[in-house]
Amino acid sequence: MNQDTTITFASLNLAAPLLRALVEKAYVHPSPIQARAIPPLLEGRDLIGCAQTGTGKTAAFALPILQRLGARPLPRTPRRPRALILTPTRELAAQIGDNIALYGRHLPLRHAVIFGGVGEHPQIRALAAGVEIIVATPGRLLDLMEQGHALLDRVETFVLDEADRMLDMGFAPDVKRIIARLPARRQSLLFSATMPEAIRELANRLLHDPVRVEVTPVASTAERIEQRVCHVQRHDKHRLLVHTLTQHAQGLVLVFSRTKHGANRLADNLGRDGIRAAAIHGNKSQGARQRALEDFRTGRTRVLVATDIAARGIDVKGIALVVNFDIPEEPEAYVHRIGRTARMGASGLALSFCDPSERSSLRDIQRLIRQSIPVHADHPFATGAPSEVRTERPAGPAAPIAPARHSGFWRSNRSPRRPGFRGLARAAGGS
């Protein structure tokens, strides 16, 4: 990711306590989204941001929230936060909470992280004691709101993070009910990695005269990711994965499965092949998911097998290879998946294992990203691919595929229809 080294956090008019926390972490130059988003957010503007996790967007909204709250201190009121950050997954909520604690360590502000899968009583106690900021997933927050433990009538800043993933996970009704409880006068921010029509409609209703920040083209893939597709019969996919992991012996590897059962089976089979792997998906307990992520982050487990929903909150440095064991049926998911590698300017490799039944999904992906994914045929299980899959170049400019260096490497069930956001957009307009 390109950074303008003439811009520093100090030049963005951030308060001294925030700059002190950034200096302590040796953060000097903001990422592009931070440099473009922080100034208008400090002015109180609404904002729509097209950015994936890993671009620095958490600091882009967390720093202005902390500064605006700290500049106007008010007595803490039990159960009534002044800022709400709504995010789709527990992992992402926890990461945002950690970042708020880091950036706000020299400010007298409190925050609470609210999500399901754990006991609610510590969260209820935190809200009763009074916090300025809530970071929450929709389901648990609604539960606490209905019990009277969380009231949103004093929220000054509302952040809807990963809006497209909210849609994918079926949270539209929950988000609609939460937005209806917010005061009409507020600062609103919406972030989404892709901008389908439903998200654009929501943004038009939710935001007032927003600043638009787009750090990568909508639905594009990072130029530093080397993308390849391997045509293979379904029954040979596991052997191809073992071969790939043997050839690509360095760095962390994230493998995507379409289903929870498939993720478990794949991790178990890799274990029997002597490859330490773990699975992460929505049916895993919160403790099991956190342990798997921590083992992966520290390298104790080199291979993590994930479903799309579980992987959205994964922000781990050092992922050198992403493998699409199953081609995603939703083309946008491909962008999210391969974006787990090549983080913060690094390079990475993304391989997609495509069996004959998945070729139409591959064509849909190539149309979305407006580039043809080169075929890698030099592997022991290669099968022939139709010429239109090999050479098709969808209409529109083709993004370049930058070479990435990887020394020593390369010598189904249908998903349910995604719920729409049209009702949610109407609620946002009436809040």
C-alpha positions in Angstrom: 0.0 0.0 0.0 1.5 3.3 -1.0 1.9 5.9 1.7 2.7 9.6 1.4 5.7 10.0 3.7 5.2 13.7 3.8 2.0 13.2 5.9 2.4 12.2 9.5 -0.1 11.6 12.3 1.2 14.8 13.9 0.2 16.8 10.7 -3.5 15.5 11.0 -4.1 17.7 14.1 -4.6 14.8 16.4 -4.6 15.5 20.2 -1.4 15.0 22.2 -2.6 11.9 24.1 -3.4 10.1 20.9 -0.1 11.1 19.3 1.7 9.9 22.4 0.1 6.5 22.1 1.0 6.3 18.4 4.6 7.3 19.0 4.8 4.5 21.6 3.9 2.0 18.9 6.3 3.7 16.4 3.3 4.7 14.2 4.4 7.8 12.2 2.8 7.8 8.8 -0.9 7.2 8.3 -2.1 4.8 5.7 -4.0 6.3 2.7 -7.4 5.8 4.2 -6.3 7.3 7.6 -4.8 10.3 5.9 -8.0 10.9 3.9 -10.6 10.0 6.5 -9.3 11.5 9.7 -9.5 15.2 8.8 -13.2 15.3 7.8 -14.2 13.0 10.6 -12.6 15.4 13.1 -14.8 18.0 11.6 -17.9 15.9 12.3 -18.6 14.9 8.7 -20.4 11.7 7.7 -18.3 9.3 5.7 -18.6 6.3 3.4 -15.4 4.3 3.0 -14.7 1.5 0.5 -11.9 -0.4 2.2 -11.0 -3.9 3.3 -9.8 -5.0 6.7 -6.0 -4.6 6.6 -6.0 -1.1 5.1 -5.9 0.6 8.5 -9.5 1.6 8.5 -10.0 0.9 12.2 -7.6 3.7 13.2 -9.3 5.9 10.5 -12.5 5.9 12.6 -11.2 5.1 16.1 -8.8 8.0 16.4 -11.4 10.7 15.5 -14.0 9.1 17.8 -11.5 9.2 20.7 -10.5 12.7 20.0 -14.0 14.1 19.7 -15.1 12.4 22.9 -12.1 13.4 24.8 -12.4 17.1 23.6 -15.9 17.3 25.1 -15.9 15.3 28.3 -19.3 14.5 29.9 -20.3 12.6 33.0 -20.6 8.9 32.3 -24.2 7.7 32.2 -24.9 4.1 33.0 -26.1 2.1 29.9 -25.9 5.1 27.6 -22.8 5.2 25.3 -21.8 8.2 23.2 -20.4 6.1 20.3 -21.4 2.8 18.8 -19.3 0.7 16.4 -21.3 -2.2 14.9 -19.3 -5.0 13.3 -20.4 -8.4 12.0 -18.0 -10.9 13.8 -16.8 -11.5 17.3 -13.2 -11.6 16.1 -13.4 -8.2 14.4 -15.2 -6.7 17.4 -12.4 -7.9 19.7 -9.7 -6.5 17.4 -11.4 -3.1 17.2 -11.7 -3.1 21.0 -8.0 -3.8 21.3 -7.2 -1.0 19.0 -9.4 1.5 20.9 -7.6 0.5 24.1 -4.2 1.0 22.4 -5.0 4.4 20.9 -6.9 5.7 23.9 -4.6 4.5 26.6 -3.8 8.1 27.7 -7.4 9.3 27.6 -10.0 8.9 30.5 -12.4 7.1 28.2 -14.0 3.6 28.7 -15.2 1.2 26.1 -17.0 -2.2 26.2 -16.9 -5.0 23.6 -20.3 -6.8 23.3 -20.7 -10.1 21.4 -22.3 -13.4 21.8 -20.8 -16.8 22.5 -19.7 -15.8 26.0 -21.5 -14.9 29.3 -23.4 -11.7 29.2 -23.0 -10.7 32.9 -19.5 -9.1 32.5 -20.9 -7.1 29.6 -23.9 -6.0 31.6 -21.7 -4.9 34.5 -19.5 -2.9 32.1 -22.5 -1.1 30.6 -24.0 -0.4 34.1 -20.7 1.2 35.1 -20.9 3.5 32.1 -18.8 3.5 29.0 -18.2 6.1 26.2 -17.8 3.6 23.4 -19.5 0.3 22.6 -18.1 -2.1 20.0 -20.7 -4.7 19.3 -22.1 -7.4 17.1 -25.8 -7.0 16.3 -27.3 -10.1 17.9 -25.9 -9.7 21.5 -26.4 -5.9 21.4 -30.1 -6.3 20.6 -30.4 -8.9 23.4 -29.0 -6.4 25.9 -31.1 -3.5 24.5 -34.3 -5.5 24.9 -33.4 -6.2 28.5 -32.8 -2.5 29.1 -29.1 -2.8 29.7 -28.1 -0.7 26.6 -29.8 2.5 25.5 -28.7 4.3 22.4 -30.5 7.6 22.7 -27.2 9.5 23.4 -25.1 8.1 20.7 -23.2 10.9 18.9 -21.2 8.8 16.4 -22.4 5.5 14.8 -20.1 3.3 12.7 -21.4 0.5 10.6 -18.4 -1.6 9.7 -18.1 -4.3 7.1 -21.6 -3.4 5.8 -21.5 -5.9 2.9 -20.6 -8.7 5.3 -23.5 -7.7 7.5 -25.7 -8.4 4.4 -24.0 -11.7 3.7 -24.5 -12.9 7.3 -28.2 -12.0 7.4 -28.0 -9.2 9.9 -30.1 -6.8 8.0 -33.2 -7.1 10.3 -31.0 -6.7 13.4 -29.2 -3.7 12.1 -32.5 -2.1 11.0 -33.8 -2.4 14.6 -30.6 -0.9 16.1 -30.6 2.0 13.7 -34.2 2.8 14.6 -33.1 3.4 18.2 -30.4 5.9 17.3 -30.9 9.7 17.6 -31.6 11.5 14.3 -28.8 14.0 15.0 -25.5 12.0 14.9 -22.3 11.5 12.9 -22.6 8.3 10.8 -19.9 6.3 9.1 -20.3 3.3 6.8 -17.4 1.0 5.7 -17.7 -1.7 3.1 -15.2 -3.7 1.0 -17.6 -3.8 -1.9 -20.4 -1.5 -3.0 -23.3 -3.4 -4.4 -26.5 -1.6 -5.1 -28.1 -2.5 -1.7 -25.1 -0.9 0.1 -25.2 2.2 -2.0 -28.9 2.6 -1.2 -28.3 2.1 2.5 -25.5 4.7 2.4 -27.8 7.2 0.7 -30.3 6.8 3.5 -28.0 6.5 6.4 -25.5 9.3 5.7 -25.9 13.0 5.3 -23.7 14.7 2.7 -20.9 12.2 3.3 -17.3 12.4 2.4 -16.4 9.5 0.1 -13.1 7.7 0.6 -12.1 4.8 -1.6 -8.6 3.4 -1.1 -8.9 0.6 -3.7 -11.2 0.3 -6.7 -14.5 -1.3 -5.8 -14.4 -5.1 -6.1 -10.8 -5.0 -7.2 -8.0 -7.3 -6.0 -4.7 -6.0 -4.6 -2.0 -5.7 -7.2 0.6 -7.3 -5.0 -1.4 -10.6 -4.9 -0.2 -13.1 -7.4 -3.4 -15.0 -8.5 -3.5 -18.5 -10.1 -6.2 -21.1 -10.7 -5.5 -24.8 -10.7 -7.9 -27.0 -12.6 -8.4 -30.3 -10.8 -11.0 -33.0 -10.3 -12.8 -32.7 -7.0 -11.5 -36.0 -5.7 -7.9 -34.9 -6.3 -8.3 -31.5 -4.4 -7.0 -32.8 -1.1 -3.9 -34.4 -2.6 -3.3 -31.1 -4.5 -3.5 -29.2 -1.3 -0.9 -31.5 0.4 1.3 -31.1 -2.6 1.0 -27.3 -2.5 1.7 -27.1 1.2 4.8 -29.3 0.7 6.1 -27.1 -2.1 5.2 -23.9 -0.3 6.9 -24.6 3.0 7.3 -21.1 4.4 4.7 -18.7 5.9 1.2 -19.0 7.2 -1.5 -20.5 5.0 -5.2 -19.8 5.0 -7.5 -22.3 3.3 -11.1 -21.5 2.5 -13.9 -24.1 2.6 -17.4 -23.5 1.5 -19.0 -25.3 4.5 -18.4 -25.8 8.2 -18.4 -29.5 7.8 -16.0 -29.3 4.9 -13.6 -27.1 7.0 -13.6 -29.7 9.9 -13.1 -32.6 7.5 -10.2 -30.8 5.7 -8.4 -29.9 8.9 -8.8 -33.5 10.3 -7.5 -34.9 7.0 -4.5 -32.6 7.0 -3.7 -33.6 10.6 -3.7 -37.3 9.5 -1.2 -36.3 6.8 1.1 -34.9 9.4 0.2 -31.2 8.7 -0.9 -29.3 11.8 -4.1 -27.5 10.9 -7.1 -26.0 12.7 -10.6 -25.2 11.5 -12.5 -22.0 12.4 -16.2 -21.4 11.7 -19.4 -20.2 13.2 -20.2 -23.5 15.1 -17.0 -23.3 17.0 -17.2 -21.9 20.5 -15.7 -18.5 21.1 -12.9 -20.0 23.2 -12.1 -22.5 20.5 -12.0 -19.8 17.8 -9.8 -17.5 19.9 -7.4 -20.4 20.6 -7.2 -21.4 16.9 -6.6 -17.7 15.9 -3.9 -17.3 18.5 -2.1 -20.5 17.5 -2.3 -19.4 13.9 -1.1 -15.9 14.7 1.9 -17.2 16.6 2.8 -19.9 14.1 2.0 -22.9 16.3 -0.6 -23.8 13.7 0.6 -23.1 10.2 -2.6 -23.9 8.3 -6.0 -22.4 9.2 -9.1 -23.7 7.4 -11.9 -21.2 7.5 -15.4 -20.5 6.1 -16.1 -17.1 4.6 -18.0 -15.7 7.7 -15.4 -16.8 10.2 -12.5 -15.5 8.2 -13.8 -11.9 7.8 -12.4 -11.0 11.2 -9.0 -12.5 10.6 -6.3 -9.8 10.4 -3.1 -11.7 10.8 0.3 -10.7 9.6 2.5 -13.2 7.7 -0.2 -15.0 5.6 1.8 -15.8 2.6 -0.7 -18.1 0.8 -4.5 -18.2 0.5 -6.0 -21.3 -1.0 -9.6 -21.4 -2.2 -10.1 -25.1 -1.8 -13.7 -24.4 -2.9 -14.4 -21.7 -5.4 -16.9 -19.2 -3.7 -20.3 -19.0 -5.2 -20.6 -15.3 -4.4 -17.9 -13.5 -6.5 -17.4 -10.8 -3.9 -16.3 -13.4 -1.4 -13.2 -14.0 -3.6 -12.1 -10.5 -3.1 -12.5 -10.8 0.6 -10.7 -14.2 0.7 -7.6 -13.3 -1.2 -7.3 -10.0 0.7 -6.2 -11.9 3.7 -2.7 -12.0 2.2 -0.6 -9.1 0.9 -1.5 -7.0 3.9 -0.1 -3.5 4.4 2.1 -3.5 1.3 3.4 -7.1 1.5 3.1 -9.5 -1.4 1.2 -12.7 -1.4 -0.1 -15.7 -3.4 -3.7 -16.8 -3.9 -4.5 -20.2 -5.5 -7.9 -21.4 -6.5 -8.7 -25.1 -6.9 -11.4 -25.3 -9.6 -13.2 -28.5 -10.4 -15.4 -28.8 -13.5 -18.6 -28.0 -11.5 -17.1 -24.6 -10.4 -16.1 -23.2 -13.7 -19.2 -20.9 -14.0 -18.4 -19.5 -10.6 -14.8 -18.8 -11.7 -16.1 -16.9 -14.8 -18.3 -14.8 -12.5 -15.3 -13.9 -10.4 -13.3 -12.9 -13.5 -16.1 -10.7 -14.6 -16.3 -9.0 -11.2 -12.6 -8.3 -10.9 -12.3 -7.5 -14.6 -9.3 -9.6 -15.2 -8.5 -13.2 -16.2 -6.8 -15.3 -13.6 -3.9 -17.2 -15.1 -4.0 -21.0 -15.1 -1.3 -22.9 -13.3 -1.1 -26.3 -15.0 2.3 -27.5 -13.7 1.0 -29.7 -10.9 0.5 -33.5 -10.7 -3.3 -33.4 -10.8 -3.9 -30.9 -13.6 -6.9 -31.4 -15.8 -7.8 -29.7 -19.1 -9.7 -26.5 -18.9 -12.0 -25.0 -21.5 -10.4 -22.4 -23.6 -12.9 -19.8 -22.5 -11.9 -20.3 -18.9 -8.2 -20.1 -19.7 -8.3 -17.0 -21.9 -11.5 -15.1 -21.2 -10.9 -11.4 -20.5 -14.1 -9.8 -19.3 -15.0 -6.3 -20.6 -13.3 -3.4 -18.9 -9.7 -2.6 -18.0 -7.7 -5.5 -16.8 -5.8 -4.9 -13.6 -2.2 -6.0 -13.7 -1.0 -9.0 -11.8 2.2 -8.0 -10.1 4.8 -10.7 -9.8 5.3 -11.9 -6.2 8.4 -13.8 -5.1 7.9 -17.2 -3.5 11.2 -19.0 -3.6 11.0 -22.7 -4.1 7.4 -22.7 -5.1 6.0 -24.2 -8.3 9.2 -25.9 -9.7 -21.5 -28.7 -3.2 -24.3 -27.3 -1.9 -25.8 -24.0 -3.1 -25.8 -21.2 -0.5 -29.1 -19.5 0.4 -30.1 -16.3 -1.3 -28.6 -13.3 0.5 -31.1 -11.1 2.4 -31.5 -7.6 1.1 -30.9 -4.3 2.7 -33.9 -2.5 1.2 -35.9 -2.5 4.5 -32.7 -1.5 6.4 -32.2 1.4 4.0 -35.7 2.6 4.6 -35.2 2.4 8.4 -31.9 4.4 8.1 -33.7 7.2 6.3 -36.3 7.4 9.0 -34.1 7.4 12.0 
